[in-house]
Amino acid sequence: MSSLVCDMDDFGATHVISEMCQTNDCRKKLDELHYVNGAFKVTLFAVPGEMTAELCEWCRANNSWIELAVHGFYHRSNYECEKMTLVEVSDQMDFFKLMLDSYFTKGFKAPGWQIGKGAYDWLSHSGYWVADQSYNDYRRPDMPAYINDNGQFTVNGKPIESWHGHCWDCVGNGIYERFEELKEVVRNTTDFKFVSEVV
């Protein structure tokens, strides 16, 4: 594999996804992937309300291969951003402004991919790119987008080689369950891109 965009959702300290799923401090796993291949890069969709100063500083210290993008605000449910008004989104972005300006790229992914007009309008007006589902193509404003269409990611209609997972310890596609697979992918990849580098 010559070039790969690797992204993971739900990066944070102790964010409970459900009774079965919880994010973990997966920094040791990320370090191991970087050790396997020094070219490794990953975009972590992080929950600002769950980020600690220690996690933010670790990401900044490793910003040559770690990119943080916004993943909702608290991820209280998969529908957190679906009905938010532009003013509500603006208020949340203002609340986290110092953290976002200091540590995050201008990228956003709604929890559960569930996003509404208020979030779209604020993000588009503020110069953000969005990670989104293809079923939202008809209603998404004209803005840079990293689009998931049944597991195949595209940018401007062009397929992107990608590996998408989660920082979960859970049944499914978490870094812990798929680590050996991901390690082989990382080992055999010569070039990595952040999501922000392809949108």
RORO-288358 format. One record per residue (C-alpha): residue number from 1; x, y, z; residue in three letters. Coordinates in steps of 0.1 Angstrom, whole numbers, plus 5000, padded with zeros to 4 digits. Layout:
N
<pt><num>NUM</num><xx>X</xx><yy>Y</yy><zz>Z</zz><residu>Ala</residu></pt>
...
//
This chain:
199
<pt><num>1</num><xx>5000</xx><yy>5000</yy><zz>5000</zz><residu>Met</residu></pt>
<pt><num>2</num><xx>5015</xx><yy>5033</yy><zz>4990</zz><residu>Ser</residu></pt>
<pt><num>3</num><xx>4994</xx><yy>5060</yy><zz>5008</zz><residu>Ser</residu></pt>
<pt><num>4</num><xx>4968</xx><yy>5057</yy><zz>5037</zz><residu>Leu</residu></pt>
<pt><num>5</num><xx>4945</xx><yy>5079</yy><zz>5057</zz><residu>Val</residu></pt>
<pt><num>6</num><xx>4941</xx><yy>5064</yy><zz>5091</zz><residu>Cys</residu></pt>
<pt><num>7</num><xx>4914</xx><yy>5078</yy><zz>5114</zz><residu>Asp</residu></pt>
<pt><num>8</num><xx>4900</xx><yy>5067</yy><zz>5148</zz><residu>Met</residu></pt>
<pt><num>9</num><xx>4869</xx><yy>5079</yy><zz>5166</zz><residu>Asp</residu></pt>
<pt><num>10</num><xx>4862</xx><yy>5086</yy><zz>5203</zz><residu>Asp</residu></pt>
<pt><num>11</num><xx>4897</xx><yy>5096</yy><zz>5215</zz><residu>Phe</residu></pt>
<pt><num>12</num><xx>4894</xx><yy>5108</yy><zz>5251</zz><residu>Gly</residu></pt>
<pt><num>13</num><xx>4901</xx><yy>5099</yy><zz>5286</zz><residu>Ala</residu></pt>
<pt><num>14</num><xx>4872</xx><yy>5077</yy><zz>5299</zz><residu>Thr</residu></pt>
<pt><num>15</num><xx>4843</xx><yy>5083</yy><zz>5276</zz><residu>His</residu></pt>
<pt><num>16</num><xx>4816</xx><yy>5057</yy><zz>5280</zz><residu>Val</residu></pt>
<pt><num>17</num><xx>4801</xx><yy>5048</yy><zz>5246</zz><residu>Ile</residu></pt>
<pt><num>18</num><xx>4776</xx><yy>5023</yy><zz>5260</zz><residu>Ser</residu></pt>
<pt><num>19</num><xx>4775</xx><yy>4996</yy><zz>5286</zz><residu>Glu</residu></pt>
<pt><num>20</num><xx>4797</xx><yy>4975</yy><zz>5263</zz><residu>Met</residu></pt>
<pt><num>21</num><xx>4820</xx><yy>5001</yy><zz>5249</zz><residu>Cys</residu></pt>
<pt><num>22</num><xx>4843</xx><yy>5026</yy><zz>5264</zz><residu>Gln</residu></pt>
<pt><num>23</num><xx>4872</xx><yy>5045</yy><zz>5250</zz><residu>Thr</residu></pt>
<pt><num>24</num><xx>4906</xx><yy>5039</yy><zz>5266</zz><residu>Asn</residu></pt>
<pt><num>25</num><xx>4938</xx><yy>5057</yy><zz>5268</zz><residu>Asp</residu></pt>
<pt><num>26</num><xx>4952</xx><yy>5040</yy><zz>5237</zz><residu>Cys</residu></pt>
<pt><num>27</num><xx>4984</xx><yy>5061</yy><zz>5236</zz><residu>Arg</residu></pt>
<pt><num>28</num><xx>5005</xx><yy>5029</yy><zz>5241</zz><residu>Lys</residu></pt>
<pt><num>29</num><xx>4989</xx><yy>5013</yy><zz>5211</zz><residu>Lys</residu></pt>
<pt><num>30</num><xx>4994</xx><yy>5044</yy><zz>5190</zz><residu>Leu</residu></pt>
<pt><num>31</num><xx>5030</xx><yy>5046</yy><zz>5201</zz><residu>Asp</residu></pt>
<pt><num>32</num><xx>5035</xx><yy>5010</yy><zz>5191</zz><residu>Glu</residu></pt>
<pt><num>33</num><xx>5021</xx><yy>5017</yy><zz>5156</zz><residu>Leu</residu></pt>
<pt><num>34</num><xx>5045</xx><yy>5047</yy><zz>5153</zz><residu>His</residu></pt>
<pt><num>35</num><xx>5074</xx><yy>5025</yy><zz>5164</zz><residu>Tyr</residu></pt>
<pt><num>36</num><xx>5065</xx><yy>4999</yy><zz>5137</zz><residu>Val</residu></pt>
<pt><num>37</num><xx>5066</xx><yy>5026</yy><zz>5110</zz><residu>Asn</residu></pt>
<pt><num>38</num><xx>5080</xx><yy>5061</yy><zz>5117</zz><residu>Gly</residu></pt>
<pt><num>39</num><xx>5059</xx><yy>5074</yy><zz>5088</zz><residu>Ala</residu></pt>
<pt><num>40</num><xx>5026</xx><yy>5065</yy><zz>5106</zz><residu>Phe</residu></pt>
<pt><num>41</num><xx>5001</xx><yy>5093</yy><zz>5109</zz><residu>Lys</residu></pt>
<pt><num>42</num><xx>4966</xx><yy>5092</yy><zz>5124</zz><residu>Val</residu></pt>
<pt><num>43</num><xx>4937</xx><yy>5116</yy><zz>5127</zz><residu>Thr</residu></pt>
<pt><num>44</num><xx>4920</xx><yy>5112</yy><zz>5161</zz><residu>Leu</residu></pt>
<pt><num>45</num><xx>4884</xx><yy>5124</yy><zz>5163</zz><residu>Phe</residu></pt>
<pt><num>46</num><xx>4885</xx><yy>5135</yy><zz>5199</zz><residu>Ala</residu></pt>
<pt><num>47</num><xx>4856</xx><yy>5144</yy><zz>5223</zz><residu>Val</residu></pt>
<pt><num>48</num><xx>4866</xx><yy>5178</yy><zz>5237</zz><residu>Pro</residu></pt>
<pt><num>49</num><xx>4845</xx><yy>5174</yy><zz>5269</zz><residu>Gly</residu></pt>
<pt><num>50</num><xx>4865</xx><yy>5142</yy><zz>5277</zz><residu>Glu</residu></pt>
<pt><num>51</num><xx>4900</xx><yy>5155</yy><zz>5269</zz><residu>Met</residu></pt>
<pt><num>52</num><xx>4924</xx><yy>5160</yy><zz>5297</zz><residu>Thr</residu></pt>
<pt><num>53</num><xx>4953</xx><yy>5185</yy><zz>5297</zz><residu>Ala</residu></pt>
<pt><num>54</num><xx>4977</xx><yy>5155</yy><zz>5297</zz><residu>Glu</residu></pt>
<pt><num>55</num><xx>4961</xx><yy>5140</yy><zz>5266</zz><residu>Leu</residu></pt>
<pt><num>56</num><xx>4961</xx><yy>5173</yy><zz>5248</zz><residu>Cys</residu></pt>
<pt><num>57</num><xx>4998</xx><yy>5179</yy><zz>5256</zz><residu>Glu</residu></pt>
<pt><num>58</num><xx>5008</xx><yy>5144</yy><zz>5245</zz><residu>Trp</residu></pt>
<pt><num>59</num><xx>4991</xx><yy>5149</yy><zz>5212</zz><residu>Cys</residu></pt>
<pt><num>60</num><xx>5008</xx><yy>5183</yy><zz>5207</zz><residu>Arg</residu></pt>
<pt><num>61</num><xx>5042</xx><yy>5167</yy><zz>5216</zz><residu>Ala</residu></pt>
<pt><num>62</num><xx>5035</xx><yy>5142</yy><zz>5188</zz><residu>Asn</residu></pt>
<pt><num>63</num><xx>5018</xx><yy>5165</yy><zz>5163</zz><residu>Asn</residu></pt>
<pt><num>64</num><xx>5040</xx><yy>5153</yy><zz>5135</zz><residu>Ser</residu></pt>
<pt><num>65</num><xx>5020</xx><yy>5121</yy><zz>5135</zz><residu>Trp</residu></pt>
<pt><num>66</num><xx>4989</xx><yy>5128</yy><zz>5156</zz><residu>Ile</residu></pt>
<pt><num>67</num><xx>4961</xx><yy>5151</yy><zz>5144</zz><residu>Glu</residu></pt>
<pt><num>68</num><xx>4931</xx><yy>5160</yy><zz>5166</zz><residu>Leu</residu></pt>
<pt><num>69</num><xx>4897</xx><yy>5168</yy><zz>5151</zz><residu>Ala</residu></pt>
<pt><num>70</num><xx>4865</xx><yy>5176</yy><zz>5169</zz><residu>Val</residu></pt>
<pt><num>71</num><xx>4841</xx><yy>5147</yy><zz>5176</zz><residu>His</residu></pt>
<pt><num>72</num><xx>4810</xx><yy>5164</yy><zz>5190</zz><residu>Gly</residu></pt>
<pt><num>73</num><xx>4813</xx><yy>5180</yy><zz>5224</zz><residu>Phe</residu></pt>
<pt><num>74</num><xx>4805</xx><yy>5154</yy><zz>5251</zz><residu>Tyr</residu></pt>
<pt><num>75</num><xx>4793</xx><yy>5125</yy><zz>5229</zz><residu>His</residu></pt>
<pt><num>76</num><xx>4764</xx><yy>5119</yy><zz>5254</zz><residu>Arg</residu></pt>
<pt><num>77</num><xx>4746</xx><yy>5102</yy><zz>5226</zz><residu>Ser</residu></pt>
<pt><num>78</num><xx>4749</xx><yy>5096</yy><zz>5189</zz><residu>Asn</residu></pt>
<pt><num>79</num><xx>4724</xx><yy>5124</yy><zz>5183</zz><residu>Tyr</residu></pt>
<pt><num>80</num><xx>4742</xx><yy>5151</yy><zz>5203</zz><residu>Glu</residu></pt>
<pt><num>81</num><xx>4747</xx><yy>5174</yy><zz>5172</zz><residu>Cys</residu></pt>
<pt><num>82</num><xx>4716</xx><yy>5164</yy><zz>5152</zz><residu>Glu</residu></pt>
<pt><num>83</num><xx>4692</xx><yy>5191</yy><zz>5164</zz><residu>Lys</residu></pt>
<pt><num>84</num><xx>4716</xx><yy>5217</yy><zz>5177</zz><residu>Met</residu></pt>
<pt><num>85</num><xx>4710</xx><yy>5252</yy><zz>5164</zz><residu>Thr</residu></pt>
<pt><num>86</num><xx>4738</xx><yy>5274</yy><zz>5150</zz><residu>Leu</residu></pt>
<pt><num>87</num><xx>4738</xx><yy>5294</yy><zz>5182</zz><residu>Val</residu></pt>
<pt><num>88</num><xx>4741</xx><yy>5262</yy><zz>5203</zz><residu>Glu</residu></pt>
<pt><num>89</num><xx>4770</xx><yy>5249</yy><zz>5182</zz><residu>Val</residu></pt>
<pt><num>90</num><xx>4786</xx><yy>5284</yy><zz>5184</zz><residu>Ser</residu></pt>
<pt><num>91</num><xx>4782</xx><yy>5284</yy><zz>5222</zz><residu>Asp</residu></pt>
<pt><num>92</num><xx>4799</xx><yy>5250</yy><zz>5225</zz><residu>Gln</residu></pt>
<pt><num>93</num><xx>4827</xx><yy>5259</yy><zz>5202</zz><residu>Met</residu></pt>
<pt><num>94</num><xx>4832</xx><yy>5291</yy><zz>5222</zz><residu>Asp</residu></pt>
<pt><num>95</num><xx>4833</xx><yy>5271</yy><zz>5255</zz><residu>Phe</residu></pt>
<pt><num>96</num><xx>4861</xx><yy>5249</yy><zz>5241</zz><residu>Phe</residu></pt>
<pt><num>97</num><xx>4878</xx><yy>5277</yy><zz>5220</zz><residu>Lys</residu></pt>
<pt><num>98</num><xx>4911</xx><yy>5278</yy><zz>5239</zz><residu>Leu</residu></pt>
<pt><num>99</num><xx>4915</xx><yy>5240</yy><zz>5237</zz><residu>Met</residu></pt>
<pt><num>100</num><xx>4904</xx><yy>5238</yy><zz>5201</zz><residu>Leu</residu></pt>
<pt><num>101</num><xx>4926</xx><yy>5267</yy><zz>5189</zz><residu>Asp</residu></pt>
<pt><num>102</num><xx>4956</xx><yy>5252</yy><zz>5208</zz><residu>Ser</residu></pt>
<pt><num>103</num><xx>4954</xx><yy>5215</yy><zz>5199</zz><residu>Tyr</residu></pt>
<pt><num>104</num><xx>4928</xx><yy>5208</yy><zz>5172</zz><residu>Phe</residu></pt>
<pt><num>105</num><xx>4927</xx><yy>5211</yy><zz>5134</zz><residu>Thr</residu></pt>
<pt><num>106</num><xx>4896</xx><yy>5226</yy><zz>5119</zz><residu>Lys</residu></pt>
<pt><num>107</num><xx>4879</xx><yy>5193</yy><zz>5113</zz><residu>Gly</residu></pt>
<pt><num>108</num><xx>4846</xx><yy>5180</yy><zz>5127</zz><residu>Phe</residu></pt>
<pt><num>109</num><xx>4827</xx><yy>5147</yy><zz>5129</zz><residu>Lys</residu></pt>
<pt><num>110</num><xx>4794</xx><yy>5144</yy><zz>5146</zz><residu>Ala</residu></pt>
<pt><num>111</num><xx>4789</xx><yy>5115</yy><zz>5170</zz><residu>Pro</residu></pt>
<pt><num>112</num><xx>4772</xx><yy>5087</yy><zz>5152</zz><residu>Gly</residu></pt>
<pt><num>113</num><xx>4775</xx><yy>5107</yy><zz>5120</zz><residu>Trp</residu></pt>
<pt><num>114</num><xx>4743</xx><yy>5124</yy><zz>5130</zz><residu>Gln</residu></pt>
<pt><num>115</num><xx>4746</xx><yy>5161</yy><zz>5121</zz><residu>Ile</residu></pt>
<pt><num>116</num><xx>4720</xx><yy>5189</yy><zz>5116</zz><residu>Gly</residu></pt>
<pt><num>117</num><xx>4717</xx><yy>5222</yy><zz>5098</zz><residu>Lys</residu></pt>
<pt><num>118</num><xx>4729</xx><yy>5243</yy><zz>5127</zz><residu>Gly</residu></pt>
<pt><num>119</num><xx>4762</xx><yy>5224</yy><zz>5129</zz><residu>Ala</residu></pt>
<pt><num>120</num><xx>4766</xx><yy>5224</yy><zz>5091</zz><residu>Tyr</residu></pt>
<pt><num>121</num><xx>4760</xx><yy>5262</yy><zz>5090</zz><residu>Asp</residu></pt>
<pt><num>122</num><xx>4784</xx><yy>5270</yy><zz>5118</zz><residu>Trp</residu></pt>
<pt><num>123</num><xx>4812</xx><yy>5247</yy><zz>5105</zz><residu>Leu</residu></pt>
<pt><num>124</num><xx>4809</xx><yy>5259</yy><zz>5069</zz><residu>Ser</residu></pt>
<pt><num>125</num><xx>4809</xx><yy>5295</yy><zz>5079</zz><residu>His</residu></pt>
<pt><num>126</num><xx>4839</xx><yy>5289</yy><zz>5102</zz><residu>Ser</residu></pt>
<pt><num>127</num><xx>4861</xx><yy>5272</yy><zz>5076</zz><residu>Gly</residu></pt>
<pt><num>128</num><xx>4859</xx><yy>5236</yy><zz>5090</zz><residu>Tyr</residu></pt>
<pt><num>129</num><xx>4860</xx><yy>5204</yy><zz>5070</zz><residu>Trp</residu></pt>
<pt><num>130</num><xx>4836</xx><yy>5176</yy><zz>5080</zz><residu>Val</residu></pt>
<pt><num>131</num><xx>4838</xx><yy>5138</yy><zz>5081</zz><residu>Ala</residu></pt>
<pt><num>132</num><xx>4804</xx><yy>5127</yy><zz>5070</zz><residu>Asp</residu></pt>
<pt><num>133</num><xx>4782</xx><yy>5100</yy><zz>5055</zz><residu>Gln</residu></pt>
<pt><num>134</num><xx>4772</xx><yy>5099</yy><zz>5018</zz><residu>Ser</residu></pt>
<pt><num>135</num><xx>4735</xx><yy>5099</yy><zz>5028</zz><residu>Tyr</residu></pt>
<pt><num>136</num><xx>4740</xx><yy>5136</yy><zz>5038</zz><residu>Asn</residu></pt>
<pt><num>137</num><xx>4754</xx><yy>5147</yy><zz>5004</zz><residu>Asp</residu></pt>
<pt><num>138</num><xx>4721</xx><yy>5163</yy><zz>4993</zz><residu>Tyr</residu></pt>
<pt><num>139</num><xx>4720</xx><yy>5186</yy><zz>5024</zz><residu>Arg</residu></pt>
<pt><num>140</num><xx>4756</xx><yy>5193</yy><zz>5032</zz><residu>Arg</residu></pt>
<pt><num>141</num><xx>4767</xx><yy>5228</yy><zz>5024</zz><residu>Pro</residu></pt>
<pt><num>142</num><xx>4795</xx><yy>5233</yy><zz>4999</zz><residu>Asp</residu></pt>
<pt><num>143</num><xx>4825</xx><yy>5226</yy><zz>5022</zz><residu>Met</residu></pt>
<pt><num>144</num><xx>4855</xx><yy>5202</yy><zz>5023</zz><residu>Pro</residu></pt>
<pt><num>145</num><xx>4843</xx><yy>5167</yy><zz>5033</zz><residu>Ala</residu></pt>
<pt><num>146</num><xx>4857</xx><yy>5133</yy><zz>5040</zz><residu>Tyr</residu></pt>
<pt><num>147</num><xx>4828</xx><yy>5110</yy><zz>5030</zz><residu>Ile</residu></pt>
<pt><num>148</num><xx>4821</xx><yy>5075</yy><zz>5042</zz><residu>Asn</residu></pt>
<pt><num>149</num><xx>4800</xx><yy>5055</yy><zz>5017</zz><residu>Asp</residu></pt>
<pt><num>150</num><xx>4795</xx><yy>5020</yy><zz>5032</zz><residu>Asn</residu></pt>
<pt><num>151</num><xx>4831</xx><yy>5018</yy><zz>5044</zz><residu>Gly</residu></pt>
<pt><num>152</num><xx>4847</xx><yy>5034</yy><zz>5014</zz><residu>Gln</residu></pt>
<pt><num>153</num><xx>4860</xx><yy>5069</yy><zz>5020</zz><residu>Phe</residu></pt>
<pt><num>154</num><xx>4860</xx><yy>5096</yy><zz>4993</zz><residu>Thr</residu></pt>
<pt><num>155</num><xx>4870</xx><yy>5132</yy><zz>4989</zz><residu>Val</residu></pt>
<pt><num>156</num><xx>4855</xx><yy>5151</yy><zz>4960</zz><residu>Asn</residu></pt>
<pt><num>157</num><xx>4842</xx><yy>5118</yy><zz>4946</zz><residu>Gly</residu></pt>
<pt><num>158</num><xx>4877</xx><yy>5103</yy><zz>4945</zz><residu>Lys</residu></pt>
<pt><num>159</num><xx>4883</xx><yy>5071</yy><zz>4965</zz><residu>Pro</residu></pt>
<pt><num>160</num><xx>4908</xx><yy>5074</yy><zz>4994</zz><residu>Ile</residu></pt>
<pt><num>161</num><xx>4928</xx><yy>5045</yy><zz>5008</zz><residu>Glu</residu></pt>
<pt><num>162</num><xx>4917</xx><yy>5045</yy><zz>5044</zz><residu>Ser</residu></pt>
<pt><num>163</num><xx>4916</xx><yy>5026</yy><zz>5077</zz><residu>Trp</residu></pt>
<pt><num>164</num><xx>4888</xx><yy>5037</yy><zz>5100</zz><residu>His</residu></pt>
<pt><num>165</num><xx>4884</xx><yy>5025</yy><zz>5135</zz><residu>Gly</residu></pt>
<pt><num>166</num><xx>4877</xx><yy>5035</yy><zz>5171</zz><residu>His</residu></pt>
<pt><num>167</num><xx>4897</xx><yy>5040</yy><zz>5203</zz><residu>Cys</residu></pt>
<pt><num>168</num><xx>4873</xx><yy>5014</yy><zz>5219</zz><residu>Trp</residu></pt>
<pt><num>169</num><xx>4878</xx><yy>4984</yy><zz>5239</zz><residu>Asp</residu></pt>
<pt><num>170</num><xx>4846</xx><yy>4968</yy><zz>5225</zz><residu>Cys</residu></pt>
<pt><num>171</num><xx>4831</xx><yy>4943</yy><zz>5202</zz><residu>Val</residu></pt>
<pt><num>172</num><xx>4837</xx><yy>4956</yy><zz>5167</zz><residu>Gly</residu></pt>
<pt><num>173</num><xx>4863</xx><yy>4978</yy><zz>5150</zz><residu>Asn</residu></pt>
<pt><num>174</num><xx>4882</xx><yy>4991</yy><zz>5180</zz><residu>Gly</residu></pt>
<pt><num>175</num><xx>4920</xx><yy>4995</yy><zz>5180</zz><residu>Ile</residu></pt>
<pt><num>176</num><xx>4923</xx><yy>4967</yy><zz>5206</zz><residu>Tyr</residu></pt>
<pt><num>177</num><xx>4903</xx><yy>4941</yy><zz>5186</zz><residu>Glu</residu></pt>
<pt><num>178</num><xx>4919</xx><yy>4950</yy><zz>5153</zz><residu>Arg</residu></pt>
<pt><num>179</num><xx>4954</xx><yy>4959</yy><zz>5165</zz><residu>Phe</residu></pt>
<pt><num>180</num><xx>4973</xx><yy>4930</yy><zz>5148</zz><residu>Glu</residu></pt>
<pt><num>181</num><xx>4956</xx><yy>4937</yy><zz>5115</zz><residu>Glu</residu></pt>
<pt><num>182</num><xx>4962</xx><yy>4975</yy><zz>5118</zz><residu>Leu</residu></pt>
<pt><num>183</num><xx>4999</xx><yy>4968</yy><zz>5127</zz><residu>Lys</residu></pt>
<pt><num>184</num><xx>5004</xx><yy>4949</yy><zz>5095</zz><residu>Glu</residu></pt>
<pt><num>185</num><xx>4987</xx><yy>4976</yy><zz>5075</zz><residu>Val</residu></pt>
<pt><num>186</num><xx>5009</xx><yy>5002</yy><zz>5091</zz><residu>Val</residu></pt>
<pt><num>187</num><xx>5040</xx><yy>4981</yy><zz>5086</zz><residu>Arg</residu></pt>
<pt><num>188</num><xx>5033</xx><yy>4978</yy><zz>5048</zz><residu>Asn</residu></pt>
<pt><num>189</num><xx>5024</xx><yy>5014</yy><zz>5041</zz><residu>Thr</residu></pt>
<pt><num>190</num><xx>5050</xx><yy>5038</yy><zz>5028</zz><residu>Thr</residu></pt>
<pt><num>191</num><xx>5030</xx><yy>5071</yy><zz>5031</zz><residu>Asp</residu></pt>
<pt><num>192</num><xx>5004</xx><yy>5083</yy><zz>5055</zz><residu>Phe</residu></pt>
<pt><num>193</num><xx>4981</xx><yy>5114</yy><zz>5053</zz><residu>Lys</residu></pt>
<pt><num>194</num><xx>4961</xx><yy>5132</yy><zz>5079</zz><residu>Phe</residu></pt>
<pt><num>195</num><xx>4924</xx><yy>5137</yy><zz>5069</zz><residu>Val</residu></pt>
<pt><num>196</num><xx>4932</xx><yy>5175</yy><zz>5068</zz><residu>Ser</residu></pt>
<pt><num>197</num><xx>4958</xx><yy>5168</yy><zz>5041</zz><residu>Glu</residu></pt>
<pt><num>198</num><xx>4933</xx><yy>5151</yy><zz>5017</zz><residu>Val</residu></pt>
<pt><num>199</num><xx>4902</xx><yy>5173</yy><zz>5021</zz><residu>Val</residu></pt>
//
